[in-house]
Amino acid sequence: MTDVEEKAARAKEAARGLAKAPVGVRNKALLNMAAELTAGSGYILEANARDMEAGRAKGLSRALLDRLLLTPERLEEMAGGVKAVAALPDPLGVVDAMWTLPNGLQVGRIRVPLGVIGIVYEARPNVTVDAAALCLKAGSAVILRGGSEACHSNLALAQVLARGVREAGLPEGTVGMIETVDREAVLELIRQRGLVDVVIPRGGPGLIRSVVENATVPVVETGVGNCHVYVDEGADLEQAQNIVINAKCQRPGVCNAMETLLVHRATASSFLPGLLETLRERGVEVRGCPAVQALAPWVVPAGEEDWATEFLDLVLAVKVVEDMDAALEHIYRYGSGHSEAIVTRDWERGRRFLREVDAAAVYVNASTRFTDGHQYGFGAEIGISTQKLHARGPMGLRELTTYKYVVCGDGQVRS
């Protein structure tokens, strides 16, 4: 067996035991993991420093370096996130529905683990912890395969997490890490039918596309976040500025950050000059249509590709649109189905936006940055799905389970 096959087989066996483990045991493992993250912080930060040095040498962008960086504060946040998962209700055994047929059969639908989950991700060591914690709580074994940029960090994190799992008496293979950075290992993992039950890719469009196109294992697709904010005619301009600044600048390197701002023509001259100067002061490069350039000559001309780009950086495309119809058409053409927002005083127009925009999360008078499992009250999340089957939007514990039907009778036979 190859290393990937061996880890998949070990995870499959571990999943059998994990599915039977009482929630108290699973929670004990999670609390152990949180304690090990704190106890092993020096070891983890030393490994991360090696990755950061290599990343700077390779010329990684500011956004990627920010995602890659671990600090004592971030490690404490990660440990706190694991504790928060332990405190969440057990998703297993929950009865979604129960009914009795005319023949007396009782039919129920209950939540059960997915089994073995493969997670393929890039330079985001926090995913190592989030994925391990969520999958364990949901009763599934996990096989992690992070990007080469975070190889030392991911391995150090996986080692301390596995120690916490072992101390709780859970099976070997509950949390597995593919250590090689060879890309062939990803192809091998996503083709382990019969051993791996589902694969979740987290990263850029290239990674997601590669997994979707090459996997023979079912895939839950977490999508690109080309998110828009549309400032409507007559919007509260102070509110609109606060939302725009937050959606773009609060953390630009994440998938729920705004990438394109659309402004109604009637609002543009009173709203954009001051906003654009504020964005400029915050280091945002603005790429605008001719109407935007007329209001601020320093704005870079926007090309067709800018409307379709997830920048993940302090770069923003800005367009003045004729009306709400034009804004909806732009979102329909360029949006990725992630998160879209309108700022408006007119509730009927807000309701129309909610009704007509096809995305995993649609907002009225709020920042797109709220598309997050923590913010929605799910606890941690495994990712944000932009597809429509099985899961959509932030994926918490419930989305990491499936269901089975249980049928109880008293000797009934079918005629």
C-alpha angles and dihedrals in degrees: 000000000000120000091259093050091047093052091046092051091048090049091050091054091044091052090062092058094039093054089059096044113113116244089248090062093046091050091048089054090050093051089048089052091052091050092049091052089057095042092047097043095115092053092046095048091049089054091047091051088059090052092047092051091050091045093054090048090052091050098243114183123258090253094053092046089051091053091047097048120102122192132176088258093051091048090052089050089051092050089048089051091055090051089050090054090051089054094053120101116268108264093200123094093016110149109227094184141350130190141162122233123219089256091059098256114142113218123193137175116213135180118254135171123276090227114224118014123193117205118197115186144152136231095337113109091178087071089065090063099036093049095046093049097046096044092048093050089049090053097249131123115234134212112200126203113177130184124276091247090068100033097124093043094048094049092049091049093047091050095054092043092051089053090057091049093051092050089058091055097246119146125277108257095041088118114024131177127201101219102190117093091207107127090219087071089065092053090049093050096050091051098054096115111179092026104049116048101192139359125213117195119202119187144056127345093265093057094044093047092049093052094046093048097044106034123106088183117080112270131211102206119218106198143218115268110228091162127182137203116200117200106206131212110281094013120159096264096202090052090045093052092050091050094046094048091048094046093051107029109029090080113343098182097070132089096246095055116112114257101175130036118202119195128190111244092237090057100040102087094049096040111033106056094060094037093050092052090051091050090048091052089053091055098255117152107220121207111191146177119251092270090056092046089053089060095044116019093195091067114112114241111256119232127205091262092058092067090057099042129107097209098184086196142076091293123113133186113213127192134178110220129198096232145328092288089059091048091051091048091051092050091047091052101042107019120109096212093253114109131339131178140193126199109206144141091212109087093194090057089046090053090049090053091050091049100045105036112090106210139120090251127022123186138197114201096345138098121265087229089086093075093107136113092235092050093048092053096251094117112231121357135217093214143303115277120211094183123093106226124084096346138021129181123357109007113217133165096301091055089053091062134067129198141241132199119242119197124194123192145164102233098307117164128188117252 
